[in-house]
């Protein structure tokens, strides 16, 4: 389902749906160990569940990265795991 607005792009797609829906989607290529991507994935993961310092994300080992994030106040160490600090990323302060 697509809810179209009055924007020209939406109106074009409504009038020519095959232009959008008739093509195969593009392949996305990302580098999961890219630091910016990795940090954002860690923030999302920590929001869902605490992260143990021994965990890995893909092929990246996390202990050093998580220690730096805890030093910066983004993650709070609690009983051997790191969780998102309520005053950090989720609070919009970083």
DSSP file (Angstrom, degrees, kcal/mol; ACC not computed):
  #  RESIDUE AA STRUCTURE BP1 BP2  ACC     N-H-->O    O-->H-N    N-H-->O    O-->H-N    TCO  KAPPA ALPHA  PHI   PSI    X-CA   Y-CA   Z-CA
    1    1 A X              0   0    0      0, 0.0     2,-0.4     0, 0.0     0, 0.0   0.000 360.0 360.0 360.0 138.6    0.0    0.0    0.0
    2    2 A X        -     0   0    0      2,-0.0     2,-0.8    12,-0.0     0, 0.0  -0.994 360.0-156.2-128.7 126.7    1.2    3.5   -0.8
    3    3 A X        -     0   0    0     -2,-0.4     2,-0.3     0, 0.0     7,-0.0  -0.898  23.1-152.3-101.1 109.8   -0.3    6.6    0.6
    4    4 A X        -     0   0    0     -2,-0.8     2,-0.1     6,-0.1    -2,-0.0  -0.579   6.7-156.1 -88.2 142.9    0.6    9.3   -1.9
    5    5 A X        -     0   0    0     -2,-0.3    -1,-0.1     2,-0.1     0, 0.0  -0.313  39.6 -93.5 -97.6-170.6    0.9   13.0   -1.0
    6    6 A X  S    S+     0   0    0     -2,-0.1    -2,-0.0     4,-0.1    -1,-0.0   0.400  83.6 124.0 -87.0   4.3    0.6   15.9   -3.4
    7    7 A X  S  > S-     0   0    0      1,-0.1     4,-2.5     4,-0.0     5,-0.2  -0.338  73.0-119.3 -64.5 147.3    4.4   16.0   -4.0
    8    8 A X  H  > S+     0   0    0      1,-0.2     4,-2.3     2,-0.2     5,-0.2   0.866 112.4  52.8 -56.8 -39.0    5.4   15.7   -7.6
    9    9 A X  H  > S+     0   0    0      2,-0.2     4,-2.2     1,-0.2    -1,-0.2   0.940 110.6  46.6 -64.4 -46.3    7.3   12.4   -7.1
   10   10 A X  H  > S+     0   0    0      1,-0.2     4,-2.3     2,-0.2    -2,-0.2   0.917 112.9  50.1 -60.1 -43.1    4.4   10.8   -5.3
   11   11 A X  H  X S+     0   0    0     -4,-2.5     4,-2.0     1,-0.2    -1,-0.2   0.872 108.7  52.0 -66.0 -36.8    2.0   11.9   -8.1
   12   12 A X  H  X S+     0   0    0     -4,-2.3     4,-2.0    -5,-0.2    -1,-0.2   0.934 110.9  47.7 -62.9 -45.3    4.3   10.6  -10.8
   13   13 A X  H  < S+     0   0    0     -4,-2.2    -2,-0.2     1,-0.2    -1,-0.2   0.882 109.8  53.1 -65.3 -37.6    4.4    7.2   -9.1
   14   14 A X  H  < S+     0   0    0     -4,-2.3     3,-0.5     1,-0.2    -1,-0.2   0.903 115.5  40.4 -62.8 -39.9    0.7    7.1   -8.7
   15   15 A X  H  < S+     0   0    0     -4,-2.0    -2,-0.2     1,-0.2    -1,-0.2   0.742 129.1  30.6 -80.9 -23.1    0.2    7.8  -12.4
   16   16 A X    >X  +     0   0    0     -4,-2.0     3,-1.4    -5,-0.2     4,-0.6  -0.541  67.4 162.6-132.6  66.3    3.1    5.5  -13.5
   17   17 A X  H >> S+     0   0    0     -3,-0.5     4,-3.1     1,-0.3     3,-0.7   0.787  71.2  64.8 -62.2 -28.4    3.2    2.7  -10.9
   18   18 A X  H 3> S+     0   0    0      1,-0.2     4,-1.3     3,-0.2    -1,-0.3   0.795  90.2  67.0 -65.4 -25.9    5.3    0.4  -13.2
   19   19 A X  H <4 S+     0   0    0     -3,-1.4    -1,-0.2     2,-0.1    -2,-0.2   0.898 119.3  20.3 -58.5 -40.3    8.2    2.8  -13.0
   20   20 A X  H X< S+     0   0    0     -3,-0.7     3,-0.7    -4,-0.6    -2,-0.2   0.894 134.2  35.6 -94.5 -51.5    8.5    2.0   -9.3
   21   21 A X  H 3< S+     0   0    0     -4,-3.1    -3,-0.2     1,-0.2    -2,-0.1   0.630 108.9  63.7 -84.7 -14.2    6.9   -1.3   -8.7
   22   22 A X  T 3< S+     0   0    0     -4,-1.3     2,-0.3    -5,-0.5    -1,-0.2   0.497  92.4  75.4 -89.2  -3.5    7.8   -2.9  -12.1
   23   23 A X  S <  S-     0   0    0     -3,-0.7     2,-0.2    -5,-0.1     3,-0.1  -0.734  85.6-108.3-107.3 155.8   11.6   -2.9  -11.4
   24   24 A X        -     0   0    0     -2,-0.3    -2,-0.1     1,-0.1    -1,-0.0  -0.547  45.1-101.6 -76.8 148.4   13.7   -5.0   -9.2
   25   25 A X        -     0   0    0     -2,-0.2    -1,-0.1     1,-0.1     2,-0.1  -0.303  39.1-102.2 -68.3 154.7   15.1   -3.3   -6.1
   26   26 A X        -     0   0    0      1,-0.1     2,-0.5    -3,-0.1    -1,-0.1  -0.371  34.2-112.4 -70.3 154.2   18.7   -2.1   -6.0
   27   27 A X        -     0   0    0     -2,-0.1     2,-0.4     2,-0.0    -1,-0.1  -0.789  28.4-141.6 -88.1 129.2   21.3   -4.1   -4.2
   28   28 A X        -     0   0    0     -2,-0.5     2,-0.5     2,-0.0     0, 0.0  -0.782  13.2-164.2 -92.8 133.5   22.5   -2.3   -1.1
   29   29 A X        +     0   0    0     -2,-0.4     2,-0.3     2,-0.0    -2,-0.0  -0.970  17.1 164.0-120.2 118.2   26.2   -2.6   -0.3
   30   30 A X        -     0   0    0     -2,-0.5     2,-0.7     7,-0.0     3,-0.1  -0.893  38.9-129.5-128.5 161.5   27.4   -1.7    3.1
   31   31 A X    >   -     0   0    0     -2,-0.3     3,-2.6     1,-0.1     6,-0.2  -0.886  20.6-164.0-109.3  96.8   30.5   -2.3    5.1
   32   32 A X  T 3  S+     0   0    0     -2,-0.7    -1,-0.1     1,-0.3    25,-0.0   0.719  86.6  56.3 -61.5 -21.9   29.2   -3.6    8.4
   33   33 A X  T 3  S+     0   0    0      4,-0.1    -1,-0.3    -3,-0.1     2,-0.2   0.366  75.0 124.1 -91.7   8.2   32.5   -3.0   10.2
   34   34 A X    <>  -     0   0    0     -3,-2.6     4,-3.2     1,-0.1     5,-0.2  -0.521  69.0-129.2 -61.6 129.7   32.5    0.6    9.2
   35   35 A X  H  > S+     0   0    0      1,-0.2     4,-2.7    -2,-0.2     5,-0.2   0.865 103.9  49.2 -57.9 -41.9   32.8    2.4   12.6
   36   36 A X  H  > S+     0   0    0      2,-0.2     4,-1.8     1,-0.2    -1,-0.2   0.924 115.9  42.9 -64.6 -43.8   29.8    4.8   12.0
   37   37 A X  H  > S+     0   0    0     -6,-0.2     4,-2.3     2,-0.2    -2,-0.2   0.925 114.7  51.1 -65.9 -44.9   27.5    1.9   10.9
   38   38 A X  H  X S+     0   0    0     -4,-3.2     4,-2.5     1,-0.2    -2,-0.2   0.912 108.8  50.5 -60.3 -44.9   28.8   -0.3   13.7
   39   39 A X  H  X S+     0   0    0     -4,-2.7     4,-2.3    -5,-0.2    -1,-0.2   0.905 111.1  48.4 -63.0 -40.9   28.2    2.3   16.4
   40   40 A X  H  X S+     0   0    0     -4,-1.8     4,-2.0    -5,-0.2    -1,-0.2   0.882 111.6  49.8 -67.8 -36.5   24.6    2.9   15.2
   41   41 A X  H  X S+     0   0    0     -4,-2.3     4,-2.7     2,-0.2    -2,-0.2   0.894 110.1  51.4 -66.1 -39.1   23.9   -0.8   15.2
   42   42 A X  H  X S+     0   0    0     -4,-2.5     4,-2.9     2,-0.2     5,-0.2   0.906 108.1  51.6 -64.2 -40.8   25.3   -1.1   18.7
   43   43 A X  H  X S+     0   0    0     -4,-2.3     4,-1.5     2,-0.2    -1,-0.2   0.926 112.6  45.7 -60.8 -44.9   23.1    1.7   19.9
   44   44 A X  H  X S+     0   0    0     -4,-2.0     4,-1.3     2,-0.2    -2,-0.2   0.925 114.3  48.3 -64.1 -44.2   20.0    0.0   18.4
   45   45 A X  H  X S+     0   0    0     -4,-2.7     4,-2.7     1,-0.2     3,-0.4   0.913 111.4  49.4 -63.4 -42.8   21.1   -3.4   19.8
   46   46 A X  H  < S+     0   0    0     -4,-2.9    38,-0.9     1,-0.2    -1,-0.2   0.773 104.6  59.2 -70.1 -25.3   21.7   -2.0   23.3
   47   47 A X  H  < S+     0   0    0     -4,-1.5    -1,-0.2    -5,-0.2    -2,-0.2   0.867 113.2  39.2 -67.5 -34.9   18.4   -0.2   23.3
   48   48 A X  H  < S-     0   0    0     -4,-1.3     2,-0.3    -3,-0.4    -2,-0.2   0.933 133.8  -5.8 -79.0 -49.9   16.7   -3.7   22.9
   49   49 A X  S  < S-     0   0    0     -4,-2.7    -1,-0.3    -5,-0.1    35,-0.1  -0.986  79.3 -94.1-145.7 150.0   18.9   -5.8   25.2
   50   50 A X        -     0   0    0     -2,-0.3     2,-0.5    -3,-0.1    33,-0.2  -0.338  41.2-130.5 -61.9 150.1   22.1   -5.3   27.2
   51   51 A X  E     -A   82   0A   0     31,-3.5    31,-3.4    -5,-0.0     2,-0.3  -0.905   9.8-134.6-109.0 128.3   25.3   -6.3   25.5
   52   52 A X  E >   -A   81   0A   0     -2,-0.5     3,-1.9    29,-0.2    29,-0.2  -0.604  19.3-126.6 -77.5 141.9   27.9   -8.5   27.1
   53   53 A X  T 3  S+     0   0    0     27,-0.9    10,-0.3     1,-0.3    13,-0.1   0.701 108.1  59.1 -63.0 -19.5   31.4   -7.3   26.7
   54   54 A X  T 3  S+     0   0    0      8,-0.1    -1,-0.3     9,-0.1     9,-0.0   0.507  84.9 107.1 -88.1  -4.1   32.4  -10.7   25.2
   55   55 A X    <   -     0   0    0     -3,-1.9     7,-1.5     6,-0.1     2,-0.3  -0.241  56.8-146.6 -72.5 161.5   30.0  -10.5   22.3
   56   56 A X  E     -C   61   0B   0      5,-0.2     2,-0.5     6,-0.1     5,-0.2  -0.879   5.9-146.1-120.8 158.8   30.9   -9.9   18.7
   57   57 A X  E >  S-C   60   0B   0      3,-2.4     3,-1.8    -2,-0.3     2,-0.4  -0.925  73.7 -46.5-125.6 105.5   29.0   -8.1   16.0
   58   58 A X  T 3  S-     0   0    0     -2,-0.5    -2,-0.0     1,-0.3   -25,-0.0  -0.609 122.6 -27.1  68.2-125.5   29.7   -9.8   12.8
   59   59 A X  T 3  S+     0   0    0     -2,-0.4     2,-0.5    -3,-0.1    -1,-0.3   0.335 116.1 104.3-101.8   5.9   33.4  -10.3   12.7
   60   60 A X  E <   -C   57   0B   0     -3,-1.8    -3,-2.4     2,-0.0     2,-0.4  -0.760  66.0-139.0 -93.1 128.7   34.2   -7.3   15.0
   61   61 A X  E     -C   56   0B   0     -2,-0.5     4,-0.4    -5,-0.2    -5,-0.2  -0.719  14.2-158.6 -84.6 135.8   35.1   -8.0   18.6
   62   62 A X     >  +     0   0    0     -7,-1.5     4,-3.2    -2,-0.4     5,-0.4   0.637  61.7  93.9 -96.2 -16.4   33.4   -5.5   20.8
   63   63 A X  H  > S+     0   0    0    -10,-0.3     4,-2.1    -8,-0.3    -1,-0.1   0.881  94.0  40.7 -51.2 -48.5   35.3   -5.3   24.2
   64   64 A X  H  > S+     0   0    0      2,-0.2     4,-2.0     1,-0.2    -1,-0.2   0.908 117.9  47.3 -67.0 -41.5   37.5   -2.3   23.2
   65   65 A X  H  > S+     0   0    0     -4,-0.4     4,-2.2     1,-0.2    -2,-0.2   0.926 113.2  48.3 -65.4 -44.4   34.7   -0.4   21.4
   66   66 A X  H  X S+     0   0    0     -4,-3.2     4,-2.3     1,-0.2    -1,-0.2   0.870 109.2  53.8 -65.1 -36.0   32.3   -1.0   24.3
   67   67 A X  H  X S+     0   0    0     -4,-2.1     4,-2.3    -5,-0.4    -1,-0.2   0.916 109.4  48.0 -63.3 -42.5   34.8    0.2   26.8
   68   68 A X  H  X S+     0   0    0     -4,-2.0     4,-1.9     2,-0.2    -2,-0.2   0.899 112.0  49.5 -64.2 -40.6   35.4    3.4   24.8
   69   69 A X  H  <>S+     0   0    0     -4,-2.2     5,-2.4     2,-0.2     6,-1.0   0.868 110.5  50.0 -67.4 -35.6   31.6    4.0   24.6
   70   70 A X  H ><5S+     0   0    0     -4,-2.3     3,-1.1     4,-0.2    -2,-0.2   0.900 109.0  52.5 -67.5 -39.9   31.2    3.4   28.4
   71   71 A X  H 3<5S+     0   0    0     -4,-2.3    -2,-0.2     1,-0.3    -1,-0.2   0.881 107.9  51.6 -60.0 -38.7   34.1    5.9   29.0
   72   72 A X  T 3<5S-     0   0    0     -4,-1.9    -1,-0.3    -5,-0.1    -2,-0.2   0.545 118.7-114.6 -77.1  -6.8   32.2    8.4   26.9
   73   73 A X  T < 5S+     0   0    0     -3,-1.1    -3,-0.2    -4,-0.3    -2,-0.1   0.586  86.5 114.6  86.0   9.9   29.0    7.8   28.9
   74   74 A X  S   <S+     0   0    0     -5,-2.4    11,-2.0    -6,-0.2     2,-0.4   0.826  78.1  36.6 -81.9 -32.1   27.0    6.3   26.1
   75   75 A X  E    S-B   84   0A   0     -6,-1.0     2,-0.5     9,-0.2    -2,-0.3  -0.945  74.9-144.9-120.9 143.4   26.8    2.9   27.7
   76   76 A X  E     -B   83   0A   0      7,-3.0     7,-1.9    -2,-0.4     2,-0.3  -0.928  17.2-130.9-109.5 122.0   26.5    2.1   31.4
   77   77 A X  E     +B   82   0A   0     -2,-0.5     2,-0.3     5,-0.2     5,-0.2  -0.557  33.2 171.8 -71.2 128.9   28.2   -1.0   32.8
   78   78 A X  E >   -B   81   0A   0      3,-3.2     3,-1.2    -2,-0.3    -2,-0.0  -0.883  63.7 -30.3-142.6 106.4   25.8   -3.0   34.9
   79   79 A X  T 3  S-     0   0    0     -2,-0.3     3,-0.1     1,-0.3    -2,-0.0   0.876 124.4 -42.2  57.6  45.1   26.7   -6.4   36.3
   80   80 A X  T 3  S+     0   0    0      1,-0.3   -27,-0.9   -28,-0.0     2,-0.3   0.449 124.5  87.6  84.5  -0.4   29.0   -7.5   33.5
   81   81 A X  E <   -AB  52  78A   0     -3,-1.2    -3,-3.2   -29,-0.2     2,-0.5  -0.886  68.9-132.3-126.3 161.0   26.9   -6.2   30.7
   82   82 A X  E     +AB  51  77A   0    -31,-3.4   -31,-3.5    -2,-0.3     2,-0.3  -0.951  26.0 179.4-113.8 131.3   26.6   -2.8   29.0
   83   83 A X  E     - B   0  76A   0     -7,-1.9    -7,-3.0    -2,-0.5     2,-0.2  -0.874  40.6 -82.4-127.4 163.0   23.3   -1.2   28.4
   84   84 A X  E     - B   0  75A   0    -38,-0.9     2,-0.4    -2,-0.3    -9,-0.2  -0.446  45.3-125.6 -66.3 127.7   22.2    2.1   26.9
   85   85 A X    > > -     0   0    0    -11,-2.0     3,-2.0    -2,-0.2     5,-0.6  -0.622  11.3-137.5 -76.6 126.6   22.5    4.9   29.4
   86   86 A X  T 3 5S+     0   0    0     -2,-0.4    -1,-0.1     1,-0.3    -2,-0.1   0.782 104.5  47.8 -57.7 -28.4   19.2    6.7   29.6
   87   87 A X  T 3 5S+     0   0    0    -14,-0.1    -1,-0.3     3,-0.1     6,-0.2   0.514 110.1  60.5 -89.7  -3.9   21.0   10.0   29.7
   88   88 A X  T X >S-     0   0    0     -3,-2.0     5,-1.6   -14,-0.2     3,-0.6   0.620 116.5 -14.2 -91.6-117.9   23.2    9.2   26.7
   89   89 A X  G > 5S+     0   0    0    -15,-0.4     3,-1.6     1,-0.3     5,-0.1   0.896 133.9  50.4 -60.3 -46.1   22.2    8.3   23.2
   90   90 A X  G 3 <S+     0   0    0     -5,-0.6    -1,-0.3     1,-0.3    -4,-0.1   0.772 107.5  56.2 -68.1 -22.0   18.5    7.7   23.8
   91   91 A X  G < 5S-     0   0    0     -3,-0.6    -1,-0.3    -6,-0.4    -2,-0.2   0.518 111.7-121.6 -84.1  -4.9   18.2   11.0   25.7
   92   92 A X  T < 5S+     0   0    0     -3,-1.6    -3,-0.2    -4,-0.4    -2,-0.1   0.654  77.6 121.9  78.4  15.7   19.5   12.8   22.6
   93   93 A X      <       0   0    0     -5,-1.6    -4,-0.2    -6,-0.2    -5,-0.1   0.665 360.0 360.0 -85.6 -16.0   22.5   14.3   24.4
   94   94 A X              0   0    0     -6,-0.4    -1,-0.2    -5,-0.1    -5,-0.1   0.412 360.0 360.0-106.7 360.0   25.2   12.8   22.1
